Amino acid sequence: MAPTDMAQTRRAAVTAPNDLESYWLPFTPNRSFKRSPRLIVRAKDMHYYSADNRPLLDGTAGLWCTNAGHNRDPIVAAINRAAEQLDYSPAFQFAHPAAFELASRVAALAPGDLNRVFFCNSGSEAVDTALKIALAYHNVRGEGGRTRLIGRERGYHGVGFGGISVGGIVNNRKFFGSLLAGVDHLPATYSREHQAFTKGEPQWGAHFADELERLVALHDGSTIAAVIVEPMAGSTGVLPAPQGYLQRLRAICDRHGILLIFDEVITGFGRLGYAFAAERYGVVPDLITFAKGVTSGAVPMGGVIARDGIYEAFMRGPEHVIELFHGYTYSAHPLACATGLATLELYRDEKLFARAKSLEPRFADAAMTLKGQPNVLDIRTVGLAAGIDLASRAGAPGLRAYQVMERAFQEEGVMVRAAGETIALSPPLIVSEAQIDEIFDKVGRAIKAVG
Protein backbone atom coordinates (compact mmCIF):
# COMPACT_ATOMS: atom_id res chain seq x y z
CA MET A 1 0.00 0.00 0.00
CA ALA A 2 1.31 3.43 -0.94
CA PRO A 3 2.07 5.86 1.90
CA THR A 4 -0.82 8.12 0.82
CA ASP A 5 -3.25 5.21 0.89
CA MET A 6 -1.99 4.14 4.32
CA ALA A 7 -2.50 7.65 5.68
CA GLN A 8 -6.04 7.77 4.28
CA THR A 9 -6.82 4.38 5.81
CA ARG A 10 -5.47 5.54 9.16
CA ARG A 11 -7.55 8.74 9.07
CA ALA A 12 -10.65 6.75 8.19
CA ALA A 13 -10.00 4.41 11.13
CA VAL A 14 -10.07 7.32 13.54
CA THR A 15 -13.81 7.68 12.90
CA ALA A 16 -14.47 4.01 13.62
CA PRO A 17 -15.94 3.81 17.14
CA ASN A 18 -14.49 0.37 17.82
CA ASP A 19 -10.98 0.91 16.48
CA LEU A 20 -8.54 0.08 19.29
CA GLU A 21 -5.24 0.02 17.46
CA SER A 22 -3.79 3.48 17.97
CA TYR A 23 -3.91 3.63 21.77
CA TRP A 24 -0.97 1.95 23.56
CA LEU A 25 -2.42 1.22 27.00
CA PRO A 26 -0.15 1.69 30.05
CA PHE A 27 0.54 -1.20 32.45
CA THR A 28 -1.81 -3.36 30.35
CA PRO A 29 -1.34 -6.49 28.21
CA ASN A 30 -2.47 -4.71 25.05
CA ARG A 31 -3.09 -7.74 22.84
CA SER A 32 -5.24 -9.45 25.45
CA PHE A 33 -7.17 -6.27 26.16
CA LYS A 34 -7.88 -5.56 22.52
CA ARG A 35 -9.21 -9.10 22.00
CA SER A 36 -11.66 -8.59 24.86
CA PRO A 37 -11.81 -4.89 25.75
CA ARG A 38 -13.13 -3.67 29.09
CA LEU A 39 -14.52 -0.29 28.09
CA ILE A 40 -16.03 2.18 30.56
CA VAL A 41 -18.25 4.98 29.28
CA ARG A 42 -19.56 6.79 32.36
CA ALA A 43 -19.54 6.76 36.15
CA LYS A 44 -21.55 7.99 39.12
CA ASP A 45 -20.96 7.65 42.87
CA MET A 46 -19.95 4.00 43.53
CA HIS A 47 -20.42 2.67 39.99
CA TYR A 48 -18.83 2.65 36.58
CA TYR A 49 -20.89 1.72 33.53
CA SER A 50 -19.65 -0.44 30.68
CA ALA A 51 -20.12 0.18 26.98
CA ASP A 52 -23.19 -2.08 27.08
CA ASN A 53 -24.53 -0.04 30.04
CA ARG A 54 -23.88 -2.63 32.75
CA PRO A 55 -23.30 -1.13 36.23
CA LEU A 56 -19.90 -2.03 37.66
CA LEU A 57 -19.40 -1.63 41.39
CA ASP A 58 -16.07 0.16 41.83
CA GLY A 59 -13.92 -1.91 44.15
CA THR A 60 -10.74 0.04 43.43
CA ALA A 61 -11.64 3.76 43.58
CA GLY A 62 -10.55 3.97 39.96
CA LEU A 63 -6.83 3.53 40.44
CA TRP A 64 -6.67 4.21 44.19
CA CYS A 65 -7.84 7.78 43.49
CA THR A 66 -11.61 8.42 43.37
CA ASN A 67 -11.88 8.50 47.17
CA ALA A 68 -14.97 10.72 47.17
CA GLY A 69 -16.73 8.60 44.55
CA HIS A 70 -17.46 9.36 40.92
CA ASN A 71 -18.82 12.50 39.28
CA ARG A 72 -19.84 14.04 42.60
CA ASP A 73 -21.98 17.10 41.93
CA PRO A 74 -19.90 19.63 43.95
CA ILE A 75 -16.72 18.59 42.16
CA VAL A 76 -18.34 18.67 38.72
CA ALA A 77 -19.75 22.13 39.44
CA ALA A 78 -16.33 23.41 40.57
CA ILE A 79 -14.71 22.09 37.40
CA ASN A 80 -17.31 23.79 35.22
CA ARG A 81 -16.94 27.12 37.01
CA ALA A 82 -13.15 27.01 36.82
CA ALA A 83 -13.14 26.11 33.12
CA GLU A 84 -15.28 29.16 32.38
CA GLN A 85 -13.14 31.54 34.44
CA LEU A 86 -9.42 30.77 33.95
CA ASP A 87 -8.12 28.22 31.48
CA TYR A 88 -4.43 28.56 32.37
CA SER A 89 -2.09 30.69 34.43
CA PRO A 90 1.71 30.57 34.05
CA ALA A 91 3.30 28.49 36.78
CA PHE A 92 6.66 30.31 36.67
CA GLN A 93 6.93 33.91 37.91
CA PHE A 94 3.13 34.21 38.15
CA ALA A 95 0.34 32.50 40.08
CA HIS A 96 -3.40 32.54 40.73
CA PRO A 97 -5.29 32.74 44.05
CA ALA A 98 -6.62 29.19 44.12
CA ALA A 99 -3.08 27.79 44.20
CA PHE A 100 -2.38 29.53 47.50
CA GLU A 101 -5.75 28.58 48.93
CA LEU A 102 -5.33 24.90 48.08
CA ALA A 103 -1.76 24.83 49.41
CA SER A 104 -3.00 26.24 52.72
CA ARG A 105 -5.79 23.65 52.90
CA VAL A 106 -3.46 20.75 52.17
CA ALA A 107 -0.87 21.99 54.68
CA ALA A 108 -3.58 22.29 57.34
CA LEU A 109 -4.30 18.57 56.96
CA ALA A 110 -0.67 17.50 57.31
CA PRO A 111 0.85 16.82 60.75
CA GLY A 112 3.56 18.79 62.55
CA ASP A 113 5.36 21.55 60.66
CA LEU A 114 4.66 20.12 57.21
CA ASN A 115 3.48 23.50 55.96
CA ARG A 116 5.01 24.09 52.52
CA VAL A 117 3.35 22.66 49.40
CA PHE A 118 4.92 22.29 45.95
CA PHE A 119 2.43 21.28 43.24
CA CYS A 120 2.94 19.00 40.25
CA ASN A 121 0.66 16.78 38.16
CA SER A 122 1.00 13.16 39.27
CA GLY A 123 2.41 10.82 41.86
CA SER A 124 5.39 10.06 39.67
CA GLU A 125 6.22 13.76 39.40
CA ALA A 126 5.67 14.16 43.14
CA VAL A 127 8.26 11.49 43.92
CA ASP A 128 10.87 12.91 41.57
CA THR A 129 10.17 16.36 43.02
CA ALA A 130 10.65 15.10 46.58
CA LEU A 131 13.91 13.37 45.70
CA LYS A 132 15.21 16.54 44.03
CA ILE A 133 14.19 18.67 47.00
CA ALA A 134 16.01 16.29 49.33
CA LEU A 135 19.21 16.39 47.29
CA ALA A 136 19.07 20.16 46.84
CA TYR A 137 18.33 20.70 50.55
CA HIS A 138 21.55 19.02 51.61
CA ASN A 139 23.42 20.91 48.90
CA VAL A 140 22.27 24.36 50.00
CA ARG A 141 23.18 23.45 53.59
CA GLY A 142 26.74 22.64 52.59
CA GLU A 143 26.33 18.85 52.71
CA GLY A 144 26.47 18.20 48.99
CA GLY A 145 28.11 14.84 49.65
CA ARG A 146 24.71 13.48 50.67
CA THR A 147 23.68 12.09 47.29
CA ARG A 148 22.60 8.54 48.08
CA LEU A 149 18.89 7.65 48.05
CA ILE A 150 17.39 4.66 49.84
CA GLY A 151 14.18 2.97 48.70
CA ARG A 152 12.67 -0.37 49.59
CA GLU A 153 12.21 -3.71 47.86
CA ARG A 154 8.65 -4.12 46.54
CA GLY A 155 8.18 -0.35 46.81
CA TYR A 156 6.36 1.58 44.09
CA HIS A 157 7.15 5.25 43.59
CA GLY A 158 5.84 5.99 40.12
CA VAL A 159 7.49 5.71 36.74
CA GLY A 160 9.98 8.59 36.54
CA PHE A 161 13.63 7.62 36.54
CA GLY A 162 13.93 8.73 40.15
CA GLY A 163 10.85 6.77 41.16
CA ILE A 164 11.81 3.53 39.47
CA SER A 165 15.35 3.84 40.84
CA VAL A 166 14.18 3.96 44.46
CA GLY A 167 11.29 1.62 43.67
CA GLY A 168 11.64 -2.09 44.15
CA ILE A 169 9.29 -3.83 41.70
CA VAL A 170 11.40 -5.87 39.33
CA ASN A 171 9.50 -5.45 36.07
CA ASN A 172 9.26 -1.69 36.58
CA ARG A 173 13.08 -1.53 36.68
CA LYS A 174 14.73 -4.22 34.61
CA PHE A 175 13.94 -2.92 31.11
CA PHE A 176 15.28 0.60 31.60
CA GLY A 177 19.01 0.36 32.01
CA SER A 178 21.12 1.19 35.03
CA LEU A 179 18.75 3.90 36.38
CA LEU A 180 20.09 6.43 38.92
CA ALA A 181 23.46 5.75 40.48
CA GLY A 182 23.92 5.69 44.24
CA VAL A 183 20.63 4.06 45.17
CA ASP A 184 20.20 1.24 47.68
CA HIS A 185 17.18 -0.56 49.09
CA LEU A 186 15.81 -1.69 52.40
CA PRO A 187 14.26 -5.17 52.47
CA ALA A 188 10.53 -5.59 52.01
CA THR A 189 8.56 -5.87 55.24
CA TYR A 190 6.33 -8.80 54.23
CA SER A 191 6.61 -12.40 55.36
CA ARG A 192 3.72 -14.74 54.67
CA GLU A 193 5.08 -17.14 57.28
CA HIS A 194 4.79 -14.55 60.05
CA GLN A 195 2.04 -12.24 58.84
CA ALA A 196 -0.56 -14.28 56.92
CA PHE A 197 -4.21 -13.21 57.22
CA THR A 198 -3.47 -10.09 59.27
CA LYS A 199 -5.99 -7.33 59.84
CA GLY A 200 -4.22 -4.00 60.10
CA GLU A 201 -0.53 -3.61 60.89
CA PRO A 202 1.22 -6.96 61.48
CA GLN A 203 2.85 -7.43 64.87
CA TRP A 204 5.95 -9.03 63.31
CA GLY A 205 8.40 -7.09 61.14
CA ALA A 206 9.43 -3.84 62.87
CA HIS A 207 13.02 -5.11 62.92
CA PHE A 208 13.25 -4.63 59.14
CA ALA A 209 13.72 -0.92 59.84
CA ASP A 210 17.03 -1.72 61.51
CA GLU A 211 18.43 -2.65 58.12
CA LEU A 212 18.83 1.08 57.60
CA GLU A 213 21.61 1.01 60.20
CA ARG A 214 23.36 -1.62 58.10
CA LEU A 215 23.16 0.64 55.03
CA VAL A 216 24.47 3.54 57.10
CA ALA A 217 27.43 1.39 58.14
CA LEU A 218 28.00 0.30 54.54
CA HIS A 219 27.78 3.72 52.86
CA ASP A 220 28.36 6.07 55.82
CA GLY A 221 25.39 8.15 56.90
CA SER A 222 27.04 11.34 55.68
CA THR A 223 26.50 10.17 52.09
CA ILE A 224 22.77 9.41 52.43
CA ALA A 225 20.28 12.13 51.48
CA ALA A 226 16.92 10.49 52.03
CA VAL A 227 14.92 7.34 52.66
CA ILE A 228 11.58 6.96 50.87
CA VAL A 229 8.90 4.45 51.84
CA GLU A 230 5.16 3.97 51.47
CA PRO A 231 3.37 3.71 54.83
CA MET A 232 1.37 1.02 53.07
CA ALA A 233 2.90 -0.44 49.93
CA GLY A 234 -0.15 -0.45 47.67
CA SER A 235 0.74 -1.29 44.09
CA THR A 236 2.80 -4.30 45.11
CA GLY A 237 -0.22 -5.90 46.76
CA VAL A 238 -1.26 -4.01 49.92
CA LEU A 239 1.56 -4.48 52.44
CA PRO A 240 0.85 -2.55 55.65
CA ALA A 241 3.81 -1.30 57.67
CA PRO A 242 4.51 -3.55 60.67
CA GLN A 243 3.78 -2.12 64.10
CA GLY A 244 6.61 0.19 65.16
CA TYR A 245 8.43 0.03 61.80
CA LEU A 246 7.89 3.63 60.71
CA GLN A 247 8.74 4.95 64.15
CA ARG A 248 12.06 3.10 64.08
CA LEU A 249 12.85 4.44 60.63
CA ARG A 250 12.20 7.97 61.89
CA ALA A 251 14.56 7.50 64.83
CA ILE A 252 17.38 6.11 62.67
CA CYS A 253 17.01 8.92 60.13
CA ASP A 254 17.17 11.48 62.95
CA ARG A 255 20.35 9.96 64.33
CA HIS A 256 22.14 10.26 61.00
CA GLY A 257 20.71 13.49 59.56
CA ILE A 258 18.81 11.64 56.81
CA LEU A 259 15.52 12.97 55.43
CA LEU A 260 12.52 10.64 55.68
CA ILE A 261 10.01 10.78 52.82
CA PHE A 262 6.56 9.19 53.07
CA ASP A 263 5.10 8.39 49.66
CA GLU A 264 1.41 8.94 50.42
CA VAL A 265 0.15 9.03 46.85
CA ILE A 266 -2.12 6.09 47.74
CA THR A 267 -2.48 6.46 51.51
CA GLY A 268 -3.21 10.19 51.50
CA PHE A 269 -6.71 11.65 51.76
CA GLY A 270 -8.50 9.06 53.79
CA ARG A 271 -7.49 5.64 52.54
CA LEU A 272 -6.23 4.63 56.01
CA GLY A 273 -8.82 6.61 57.95
CA TYR A 274 -6.82 9.83 58.28
CA ALA A 275 -5.89 12.73 56.04
CA PHE A 276 -2.40 11.20 55.86
CA ALA A 277 -1.02 7.91 57.13
CA ALA A 278 1.64 9.91 58.96
CA GLU A 279 -1.11 10.94 61.38
CA ARG A 280 -2.29 7.36 61.85
CA TYR A 281 1.21 6.27 62.83
CA GLY A 282 2.20 9.35 64.81
CA VAL A 283 5.30 9.94 62.67
CA VAL A 284 6.19 13.28 61.09
CA PRO A 285 8.29 12.69 57.97
CA ASP A 286 10.34 15.45 56.38
CA LEU A 287 8.49 15.29 53.07
CA ILE A 288 5.15 13.80 52.00
CA THR A 289 4.23 13.08 48.40
CA PHE A 290 0.56 13.16 47.41
CA ALA A 291 -1.64 12.91 44.30
CA LYS A 292 -4.70 10.78 43.39
CA GLY A 293 -7.15 11.57 46.20
CA VAL A 294 -6.38 15.29 46.34
CA THR A 295 -8.81 15.77 43.44
CA SER A 296 -10.60 12.42 43.82
CA GLY A 297 -9.07 11.56 40.46
CA ALA A 298 -11.19 14.09 38.57
CA VAL A 299 -8.26 16.22 37.32
CA PRO A 300 -4.57 15.21 37.42
CA MET A 301 -2.66 16.75 40.31
CA GLY A 302 0.15 15.86 42.69
CA GLY A 303 2.49 17.55 45.08
CA VAL A 304 5.02 17.48 47.88
CA ILE A 305 4.55 18.79 51.41
CA ALA A 306 7.81 19.90 53.08
CA ARG A 307 8.62 20.77 56.65
CA ASP A 308 9.25 24.45 57.38
CA GLY A 309 12.98 23.93 57.95
CA ILE A 310 13.46 22.43 54.51
CA TYR A 311 11.70 25.33 52.79
CA GLU A 312 13.55 27.92 54.88
CA ALA A 313 16.94 26.42 53.99
CA PHE A 314 16.34 27.57 50.40
CA MET A 315 15.17 31.08 51.31
CA ARG A 316 18.61 32.67 51.37
CA GLY A 317 20.62 34.83 49.02
CA PRO A 318 19.31 37.66 46.82
CA GLU A 319 15.51 37.81 46.78
CA HIS A 320 15.31 38.13 42.98
CA VAL A 321 17.11 34.80 42.41
CA ILE A 322 15.19 31.54 41.96
CA GLU A 323 15.66 29.35 45.05
CA LEU A 324 14.73 25.95 43.55
CA PHE A 325 15.29 25.32 39.85
CA HIS A 326 12.43 22.91 39.44
CA GLY A 327 8.79 22.98 38.35
CA TYR A 328 6.26 22.02 35.69
CA THR A 329 4.25 23.94 33.11
CA TYR A 330 1.08 22.70 34.75
CA SER A 331 2.07 23.06 38.41
CA ALA A 332 -1.02 24.27 40.32
CA HIS A 333 -3.14 24.29 37.17
CA PRO A 334 -6.28 26.40 37.78
CA LEU A 335 -8.66 23.54 36.93
CA ALA A 336 -6.81 21.14 39.24
CA CYS A 337 -6.74 23.66 42.11
CA ALA A 338 -10.48 24.29 41.84
CA THR A 339 -11.10 20.56 41.78
CA GLY A 340 -8.84 20.00 44.78
CA LEU A 341 -10.63 22.67 46.81
CA ALA A 342 -14.05 21.18 46.04
CA THR A 343 -12.77 17.70 46.86
CA LEU A 344 -11.34 18.72 50.22
CA GLU A 345 -14.62 20.43 51.08
CA LEU A 346 -16.50 17.23 50.23
CA TYR A 347 -14.18 15.15 52.43
CA ARG A 348 -14.76 17.63 55.27
CA ASP A 349 -18.51 18.05 54.89
CA GLU A 350 -19.19 14.31 54.64
CA LYS A 351 -16.53 13.38 57.23
CA LEU A 352 -15.18 10.77 54.81
CA PHE A 353 -11.85 10.21 56.57
CA ALA A 354 -13.60 9.37 59.83
CA ARG A 355 -16.07 7.28 57.87
CA ALA A 356 -13.25 5.20 56.41
CA LYS A 357 -11.85 4.65 59.88
CA SER A 358 -15.21 3.52 61.22
CA LEU A 359 -15.72 1.10 58.29
CA GLU A 360 -12.26 -0.48 58.61
CA PRO A 361 -13.30 -3.35 60.96
CA ARG A 362 -16.31 -4.24 58.79
CA PHE A 363 -14.15 -4.12 55.65
CA ALA A 364 -11.50 -6.37 57.24
CA ASP A 365 -14.08 -8.91 58.42
CA ALA A 366 -15.65 -9.04 54.96
CA ALA A 367 -12.24 -9.58 53.33
CA MET A 368 -11.44 -12.44 55.67
CA THR A 369 -14.57 -14.32 54.60
CA LEU A 370 -12.53 -15.31 51.53
CA LYS A 371 -10.04 -17.22 53.67
CA GLY A 372 -10.28 -20.87 52.67
CA GLN A 373 -11.39 -20.12 49.13
CA PRO A 374 -9.58 -22.18 46.46
CA ASN A 375 -6.06 -20.91 45.79
CA VAL A 376 -6.26 -18.03 48.30
CA LEU A 377 -2.85 -17.95 50.01
CA ASP A 378 -3.13 -14.77 52.08
CA ILE A 379 -5.36 -11.78 52.78
CA ARG A 380 -4.13 -8.46 54.18
CA THR A 381 -6.19 -5.44 55.14
CA VAL A 382 -5.52 -1.95 56.46
CA GLY A 383 -7.89 1.01 56.31
CA LEU A 384 -10.14 0.56 53.28
CA ALA A 385 -7.59 -1.51 51.35
CA ALA A 386 -7.19 -5.24 50.94
CA GLY A 387 -4.80 -7.54 49.12
CA ILE A 388 -5.75 -11.13 48.29
CA ASP A 389 -2.83 -13.33 47.21
CA LEU A 390 -3.66 -16.19 44.85
CA ALA A 391 -1.63 -19.26 43.96
CA SER A 392 0.05 -19.05 40.57
CA ARG A 393 -0.80 -21.37 37.74
CA ALA A 394 2.11 -23.60 36.75
CA GLY A 395 4.29 -21.73 34.29
CA ALA A 396 1.97 -18.73 34.14
CA PRO A 397 2.52 -16.36 37.06
CA GLY A 398 -0.12 -13.64 37.27
CA LEU A 399 -2.60 -15.43 35.02
CA ARG A 400 -4.99 -16.52 37.77
CA ALA A 401 -5.37 -13.00 39.20
CA TYR A 402 -5.79 -11.59 35.68
CA GLN A 403 -8.56 -14.11 34.97
CA VAL A 404 -10.28 -13.23 38.25
CA MET A 405 -10.17 -9.55 37.29
CA GLU A 406 -11.65 -10.34 33.85
CA ARG A 407 -14.34 -12.57 35.34
CA ALA A 408 -15.26 -9.95 37.93
CA PHE A 409 -15.74 -7.34 35.18
CA GLN A 410 -17.53 -9.47 32.62
CA GLU A 411 -19.70 -11.70 34.82
CA GLU A 412 -19.91 -10.27 38.34
CA GLY A 413 -20.22 -6.55 37.66
CA VAL A 414 -17.41 -5.42 39.93
CA MET A 415 -14.12 -3.65 39.19
CA VAL A 416 -11.04 -5.09 40.90
CA ARG A 417 -7.32 -4.68 40.28
CA ALA A 418 -4.85 -7.44 39.48
CA ALA A 419 -1.31 -6.72 40.72
CA GLY A 420 0.84 -9.69 39.87
CA GLU A 421 -0.89 -12.57 41.63
CA THR A 422 -2.75 -10.28 44.03
CA ILE A 423 -6.29 -8.95 43.81
CA ALA A 424 -6.21 -5.44 45.27
CA LEU A 425 -9.34 -3.73 46.56
CA SER A 426 -9.69 -0.09 47.64
CA PRO A 427 -13.24 1.21 47.16
CA PRO A 428 -14.28 4.86 47.35
CA LEU A 429 -14.73 6.09 50.91
CA ILE A 430 -18.47 6.51 50.29
CA VAL A 431 -18.90 2.71 50.08
CA SER A 432 -21.78 1.36 52.17
CA GLU A 433 -21.65 -1.69 54.41
CA ALA A 434 -23.93 -3.52 51.99
CA GLN A 435 -21.62 -2.64 49.10
CA ILE A 436 -18.60 -3.89 51.05
CA ASP A 437 -20.34 -7.24 51.39
CA GLU A 438 -21.31 -7.16 47.71
CA ILE A 439 -17.72 -6.51 46.60
CA PHE A 440 -16.30 -9.46 48.52
CA ASP A 441 -19.19 -11.76 47.61
CA LYS A 442 -18.59 -11.05 43.94
CA VAL A 443 -14.82 -11.39 44.21
CA GLY A 444 -15.33 -14.71 46.00
CA ARG A 445 -17.55 -15.98 43.20
CA ALA A 446 -15.01 -14.90 40.59
CA ILE A 447 -12.20 -16.71 42.44
CA LYS A 448 -14.29 -19.88 42.65
CA ALA A 449 -15.28 -19.71 38.99
CA VAL A 450 -11.71 -19.24 37.78
CA GLY A 451 -10.49 -22.09 39.96
N, C-alpha and C positions, 0 to 999 in steps of 0.2 A: 504494500500500500504506500502510495506517495505521501510525503510529509504533509501536504495540504489536505489530502483526504483523511489522514490520521487526526489532524487538528479539528477538522469538521466533525468527525465521529466523536471526538472527545467533547466538543462543545455541545453536540446533540445529547450526549450522555448526561450532561449536567442537568438537563430538564427532566430526566427520568427519575421518578420519585423513589424507585427501589434500587438505584445504582449505588453500590457500596464500595466501588473500587478505589476511588481517589483518597478516601480518608484512611490514614495509617493510625490505628487506635493505639493509645499508650497502655503499657502493662496489660496487654490483651493478646491471646493467641488469635491473630487476625484471620487466618484461614478457617479455623473452627467457628469463629464468630460469624463470618460472612456466609458460611453454610447454613447456620441457624441463628440469625440475628436476634438479639434481645433489645428491641427498640422501645424507648419510652417517649411519649408524646406530650404528657402533661402531668401535673402533680398538685395535690392539695392536702394540707395538714399531715396526716400520717400515711398517705397513699401516693404512689405513682400510678400511672395508667399506661398500659401497653398500646401498641399500634392498633390492636384489635379491641381496644377499650376495656380490657380486663383490669380491675383494681389489683394493685400489688402493694401489700403491706410492707412499709419500709422498715426493715430490720437493721439497717446500717447507717441511718441518717445521711443518706447519699453516699459520701465517702468520708465518714466521720465528721461531717460538717453541718448538716441542716439541723442543728440542735433545737431550734425553735419550731421545727416542722416546716412544711412546704407552703410557699405562696401565701404566707400570712398577710392579712390585709394591711396592717400598719407598715410592714416592710415594703410591700408593693406600692403603697401610697407615697412613702418617702422616696422611693426610686423614681416614681413618676414626677414628683415635685422637683427633685434635684435635676432630672434630665431636662426639664423645661427652663431651669434657672441658670445653670452653669455647666457647660459641657466639659470644660477642661481649664485648669489653672496651672501655670508652670510650677514645677516642683523645686526648681533651683532659683534662688534669689527672690522668689515671690511665694505667696501662700494664700490660703483662703480661710475664713473663720472656722468652718466645720472641722478642719484638720486639728486646730488647737482644742476645740471642744471635745472631739473624740479622744485625743491624747489624754486630756484631763480625766475623762471618764474611765478610760482603760487603766490609767495609773492609780485611780482611786480604788479599783478592784484588786490591785496587786498588793502583796504584803510588804511590810517593812518600808525601806526607803527606795523601793523600786518605783521611781517617779518620772523617769525620762523615757519617752516613746519615740522610736524611729520607725516610720512606716515603709512597707514594701508591698509586694503583690501576691506572695504565696509563702507557704512554709519553707520551700526550698530556698527562696531568697532570704527569708528570715534567718535561716541557719547560717548561710554564707555571710550575711550581715553581722550576726553575732560573733562569728569566728574572726572576722576582720576587725570588729570593734575590740575584741580581746587582744589581738596581736598589736593593734595600734595603741591601745591603752598602755601596755607595758613599754612600748617604744617611747611614747611621750613622757613617761615617767623615768626614762633613762635605763630601763631594763630590756633593751632591744634583743638581748640574748634569749629571752623567753619566746621561742618560736614553735615549740612542740605542742601538738594538740592530742588530746586523749579522748577516744570514743569508747564504744563498747561493742563486743561481739553481739550479733543479732539486733543491733540498734538500727533504726531507720531515721535519717535526717534529711530526707529529700534527695533531689537528683542533681544538684549542682556539684561541681568538682570538690568543693569543700565538704558538702554533705555526704557524698559517697565515700570520701576519704575517711572521715570519722565514723561513718556508718559501718555496720558489720553484717550485712546480708550479702552472701557470696555472689549471687547472680547480678546484683546491682553494681558490683565492683569489677568482676573478673574480665569483662569485655572492654574495659576502657583504659588500659595501660597502667602505668605505675602510680597514677593519681598524685596527691600532694605528698611531698617528702616530709619526714619528721613527724609522722603520725603513729601512735601506738593505740592499743585497745585493752580495756579491762575485759575480764571474762563475762559471759552472760550469767544472769542470776538464776536461771531456771534449771531445776533437776526434777524430772518426773518421779524418780525414786523417793525423793523427800517431800515433794510438794503436790502430788497428784490430788485432784478433786478438791482444791482449796477455794474457799470463799474469802475474798478480800486478800490482804497481804499475807503471804506465807510466813510462818514462824521461822522457818529454816532459810538461811542464805545471806544474813547480814554480813557474814565474814567475807563475802566476795568484795566488799568495799575495801578491805585491807590490802587487796592486790594493788591498789594505787600506791601504797608505801613501797611495794616491790618495784614499781615503775619509777618512782622517785629515786630509789637506790640505784636503779639501772642507768637512768638518764641524768640524774641530779635535778632536784626540784627547781633550781635556778634556770633551767632550760625549758620548763613547762609553762605554757601560757594559760591553758584552760582545759577543763574536763567537761564534756557534754554528755548528758544522759537524758533519756525519757523517764519521767516518774513512773509511767506505765508504758512499756514497749508495745505499741499497738499493731503496727503493720506486720510485725513478725509473728503475731498470733496471740496477743493479749497476755503479756507477762507483767504482772504487778511487781512493784519493788518489794523485796522482803522487809519485814518489820525491822526498823533500825538502820537499814542500809543507807538511805539518803542522809540521815543524820551523821553517820560515820564518814561518808564522803565529804560532807560539809566540814567536819572537824579536821580531816586530813588536808583538805585544800587550804584551810585557814593556817594550818601549821607551816605550810610551805609557800604561801603567797600565790596560790594558784586560783584563777577564777573558776567558779562553778556555774555552768550553764544548764538550765532545765529547758529541754525541748518540749514545750507544752502545746504544740500545734494540734495534737489530738486531745490532750487532757484539759486544755483550757476551756473556759466558758461552760462549766457545768458537768462535764462528762463524769467526773468523780465526785459530784455533789458539792463542789465549791467553785468559785470563780477560777481559781487556779489550784492545781494539785499541791503547789508549794504550801498553800494554806492548810490543806488536809494533813500534810506531814509535818507542819511546824518548822519548815526549813526555808530560809530566805536565800535563794541563789543570787549570784551577781548579775546574771542576765536571764531573761525568760524570752523564748521565741513563741509567737502565737500566729494563728491564721484561722482557717476553716470557720470555727464557731463565731468569730468576731462579727461576721455578717450573716451568720446562719447559711453560708454557702451561696447567698444570692448574688453577690458581686465579689470577684477576687480581691483579697486583701490579706496582708500579713504584716508582721512587725516584730520589733525587739523592745523589751522593757529593760532599762539599765538602772542600776543603783545610782544615787546622786553622786557618789564619789567618782564613779567612772566618767560620768558626763563632765563633772567639774575639772577632771584632769586634763580635758581637752580645751577648756575655756581659758587659755593663756595666750600670751603674745598679742600682736596688734589686732584690734577689733575688726578691721576690714578684711582680715585673712581667713579663708575657709579653715575650719578646725578639723573636719573629717572629710577626706576626699572620697566620698562614697554616696551613692543614691541612685534612684531610678526615675525615668521619665514619668512614671505613673505613681510614684510615692504619694500617698494621701490623696488619691484621685477623688474629686468632688462626689462622684456617684458612690464610691465605696465608703467615703466618710458618712454620707447621709444614711446609707444602708446600715453601717455600723452603729450609728446613734439610735436608729429605730430598733435595731436588734437588741441593743443593751437595755433600752426602755422596756421592750417586751419581756426580756429575762427578769427585769426588776418587777414589773407590774404583775406578772404571773408567778413570781417566786419560783422560777424553774430550777434554779440551782438547789434550793432546799427540797423541791419536789423530787429531783433526782436522788438526793440523799435518802429521802423517806422511802423511795421505791427500791432502793438497793437490796434490802433483804428479800423482798418478793421476787425480784429479778434473779437473784442468786438461787433461790429455792426452785424457781421454774427451770433454770438452766440445769440444775442437778437432777431433774427428773429424767434427763437423757442418759444418765449413768446406767450402764448395763445394756445400752443399745448395741446392736452389732457393730463391731469395728470402732467403737468409741474408746479411745485410750486415755483421755484426760479431758477435764473441763476446768476452766479457770474463770473466775469472775471478780470484778472490782468496779464499783460505781455502776453505771449502766453500760457495761462492756463485758463480753464473754467470748472466750476462745474454746472451741471444741476440736480436739485433736483426733483425727481419724487414722486408722491403719492404712498404709500404702498398699496398693496393688503391686503384685510382683512385677518388677521391671518397669513400672509406670508410676513413679512418685508424683503426687499431686493430682492424679486422675480421679481418684475417688471424691475428693473435695470438690473438684471442678464439676463432676457429674451431679453431686448433691446440689450445688449452686444452680446448675441448669434445670434440674428437676424442680427445685423450689420455685423458680421463675415460671416455668412452663406449666406445671401441674398443680402446684400448691398456692400460687398467688402470693408469694412472699419474696422479698429481695434480701439476699444474704451475700456475704463476701467470702470468697475462697482465697486464702493466703497460704500457698504451699499446700500442706495437708491439714490445714486448720480452717474451720468455719468460724468466721468472726462476726459478732453481732454487737451493734451499738445503736439502738433506735433513737429517734428524736426524744427529747426530754418531755414532750407532751404525751408520750405513750401512756395508755391506760393499763390498769391491772389486767383487764380482759384481753387487751391486745398483747401484753407480755405473754400470757398463756397461749394465745393464738400463734404467736411467733414460734414458740418452742414446740407446740404441738405440730405445726407444719414442718418445721425443721426435722423433728423426730420421724415424721412420715416419710420425708424425702430420704433420710438416712436409711430407713428400713427398705424403701423401694430400690435404692441403688445397690444395697447389699455389699 
